Amino acid sequence: MNADSILKLVESYIVILIPITLGITEIVKRVLPESILLKWTPLISMAIGVLSSMLVVGVTKNGILVGIIVGLSASGLWSTVTNPFKKVQ
């Protein structure tokens, strides 16, 4: 599979999977203690992205690649949105 077909695959699923990944990550963040979250939130987000992608796309190399992209996008999106609202101490 070439790069163009992978990008088309990512574009078709990214609209659905990033909000799902963000939502599930937020639920996990409310359950886990703060000490774990500081280090592991991006990894948790990527794992959730891979799992949700494998459910939708399938258990293939492309499904895993889409999941990694979705998980990293979701964690980057989350930190970009929340950082301006954090108070400086």
Kinemage of the C-alpha trace (Angstrom):
@kinemage 1
@onewidth
@group {chain A} dominant
@subgroup {mainchain}
@vectorlist {calphas} color= white
{ca met a 1} P 0.000 0.000 0.000
{ca asn a 2} L 1.450 3.365 -0.989
{ca ala a 3} L 1.457 6.628 0.962
{ca asp a 4} L -1.529 8.118 -0.891
{ca ser a 5} L -3.803 5.204 -0.075
{ca ile a 6} L -2.705 5.270 3.584
{ca leu a 7} L -3.484 9.000 3.766
{ca lys a 8} L -6.927 8.417 2.257
{ca leu a 9} L -7.556 5.651 4.796
{ca val a 10} L -6.461 7.907 7.652
{ca glu a 11} L -8.606 10.797 6.421
{ca ser a 12} L -11.689 8.609 6.146
{ca tyr a 13} L -11.467 7.279 9.715
{ca ile a 14} L -9.841 10.178 11.542
{ca val a 15} L -13.068 12.191 11.776
{ca ile a 16} L -14.722 9.379 13.702
{ca leu a 17} L -11.841 7.979 15.730
{ca ile a 18} L -10.253 11.108 17.221
{ca pro a 19} L -13.403 12.219 19.116
{ca ile a 20} L -13.974 8.646 20.290
{ca thr a 21} L -10.369 8.411 21.469
{ca leu a 22} L -10.616 11.790 23.201
{ca gly a 23} L -13.808 10.753 24.985
{ca ile a 24} L -12.493 7.418 26.199
{ca thr a 25} L -9.203 9.013 27.267
{ca glu a 26} L -11.127 11.596 29.288
{ca ile a 27} L -13.083 8.833 31.030
{ca val a 28} L -9.840 7.000 31.839
{ca lys a 29} L -8.293 10.237 33.122
{ca arg a 30} L -11.148 10.697 35.584
{ca val a 31} L -10.656 7.164 36.941
{ca leu a 32} L -6.856 6.996 37.260
{ca pro a 33} L -4.846 8.841 39.915
{ca glu a 34} L -3.041 12.074 38.974
{ca ser a 35} L 0.444 10.606 39.507
{ca ile a 36} L -0.097 8.046 36.755
{ca leu a 37} L -1.702 10.510 34.382
{ca leu a 38} L 1.177 12.984 34.263
{ca lys a 39} L 3.477 10.450 32.616
{ca trp a 40} L 1.184 8.056 30.834
{ca thr a 41} L -1.677 10.043 29.272
{ca pro a 42} L -0.148 10.202 25.751
{ca leu a 43} L 0.619 6.472 25.831
{ca ile a 44} L -2.878 5.685 27.110
{ca ser a 45} L -4.358 7.850 24.372
{ca met a 46} L -2.264 6.094 21.734
{ca ala a 47} L -3.270 2.652 23.046
{ca ile a 48} L -6.948 3.624 22.965
{ca gly a 49} L -6.466 4.988 19.446
{ca val a 50} L -4.863 1.739 18.277
{ca leu a 51} L -7.573 -0.404 19.873
{ca ser a 52} L -10.427 1.666 18.454
{ca ser a 53} L -8.779 1.750 15.048
{ca met a 54} L -8.300 -1.993 15.052
{ca leu a 55} L -12.000 -2.406 15.825
{ca val a 56} L -13.018 -0.147 12.945
{ca val a 57} L -10.313 -0.685 10.303
{ca gly a 58} L -9.289 -4.206 11.230
{ca val a 59} L -6.309 -5.930 12.794
{ca thr a 60} L -3.849 -5.073 10.058
{ca lys a 61} L -0.695 -3.006 9.719
{ca asn a 62} L -2.819 -0.206 8.319
{ca gly a 63} L -5.224 -0.398 11.246
{ca ile a 64} L -2.343 -0.123 13.698
{ca leu a 65} L -0.810 2.772 11.758
{ca val a 66} L -4.123 4.634 11.684
{ca gly a 67} L -4.499 3.981 15.422
{ca ile a 68} L -1.072 5.407 16.194
{ca ile a 69} L -1.850 8.511 14.152
{ca val a 70} L -5.252 8.871 15.830
{ca gly a 71} L -3.838 8.379 19.339
{ca leu a 72} L -1.037 10.866 18.845
{ca ser a 73} L -3.421 13.351 17.271
{ca ala a 74} L -5.854 12.989 20.139
{ca ser a 75} L -3.182 13.492 22.787
{ca gly a 76} L -1.680 16.435 20.920
{ca leu a 77} L -5.072 17.957 20.393
{ca trp a 78} L -5.895 17.570 24.055
{ca ser a 79} L -2.687 19.223 25.260
{ca thr a 80} L -3.008 22.027 22.717
{ca val a 81} L -6.559 22.805 23.809
{ca thr a 82} L -5.967 22.587 27.563
{ca asn a 83} L -2.569 24.314 27.925
{ca pro a 84} L -3.818 27.893 27.298
{ca phe a 85} L -6.385 27.474 30.081
{ca lys a 86} L -3.946 26.265 32.741
{ca lys a 87} L -2.990 28.825 35.361
{ca val a 88} L 0.639 29.822 35.653
{ca gln a 89} L 1.944 29.443 39.208
